[in-house]
């Protein structure tokens, strides 16, 4: 039992968080205007999710940054489901 807990703890701690940031402008809010979890399955292989950042910010010139990341909660859900369900967080920052 101790081995199983140890292996589970090591696998949880070794799974890192990933962040991809698309910086369109240095100006922008420090708080995201849009923050939503997107559901993917089997690590999102061959899957796409699209959002309309221009619609969220009210124009293409008002989009400052778009960011996708795997938070601790997203990683935990992926670990619990053995990688079948792998959500990601999407954040849009407006000027």
C-alpha positions in Angstrom: 0.0 0.0 0.0 2.8 2.4 0.8 4.4 1.7 -2.6 1.2 2.5 -4.4 0.8 5.8 -2.5 4.4 6.6 -3.1 4.2 5.9 -6.9 0.9 8.0 -7.1 2.5 10.9 -5.2 5.6 10.8 -7.4 3.6 10.7 -10.6 1.4 13.6 -9.4 4.4 15.7 -8.4 6.3 15.0 -11.6 3.4 16.0 -13.9 4.1 19.7 -14.5 1.9 22.5 -15.4 2.2 23.9 -19.0 1.4 27.4 -20.2 1.3 28.8 -23.7 1.0 32.6 -24.1 0.3 34.5 -27.3 1.2 38.1 -26.5 -0.4 40.6 -29.0 0.3 43.8 -27.0 2.2 44.8 -23.9 -0.8 46.7 -22.7 -3.6 45.0 -21.0 -5.5 44.2 -17.8 -3.8 42.1 -15.2 -7.0 40.2 -14.6 -8.4 38.0 -17.5 -11.6 39.2 -19.2 -12.4 35.5 -20.1 -11.4 32.5 -18.0 -12.9 29.1 -18.9 -12.0 25.4 -18.6 -12.1 23.5 -21.9 -12.6 19.8 -22.0 -10.3 17.6 -24.0 -10.0 13.8 -24.1 -6.9 11.7 -24.4 -4.6 14.7 -24.0 -6.4 16.6 -26.8 -4.8 14.6 -29.6 -6.4 15.7 -32.9 -8.9 18.0 -31.1 -9.4 21.7 -31.4 -11.4 24.2 -29.4 -11.9 27.7 -30.8 -12.9 30.9 -29.1 -13.5 34.3 -30.6 -11.1 36.7 -28.7 -12.2 39.6 -30.9 -15.8 39.1 -29.9 -14.8 38.8 -26.2 -12.7 42.0 -26.2 -14.9 44.0 -28.7 -12.4 44.1 -31.5 -9.1 42.7 -32.7 -7.2 45.8 -31.7 -8.4 45.4 -28.1 -7.0 41.8 -27.6 -3.8 42.0 -25.5 -3.0 38.4 -24.7 -4.4 34.9 -25.1 -3.2 32.2 -22.8 -3.8 28.4 -22.4 -2.5 26.6 -19.4 -2.9 23.4 -17.4 -3.5 24.3 -13.8 -3.1 22.1 -10.8 -6.8 21.2 -10.9 -6.6 20.4 -14.6 -3.6 18.1 -14.0 -5.3 16.5 -11.0 -8.4 15.7 -13.1 -6.2 14.3 -15.8 -4.3 12.1 -13.3 -7.6 10.8 -11.7 -9.0 9.9 -15.1 -5.7 8.3 -16.2 -5.4 10.8 -19.0 -8.8 10.1 -20.6 -10.2 13.5 -19.5 -7.5 16.3 -19.8 -9.0 19.8 -19.4 -7.1 23.0 -20.1 -7.7 26.6 -19.0 -8.1 29.4 -21.6 -7.7 33.0 -20.6 -8.2 36.1 -22.7 -6.8 39.5 -21.6 -8.2 42.7 -23.1 -6.7 46.2 -23.3 
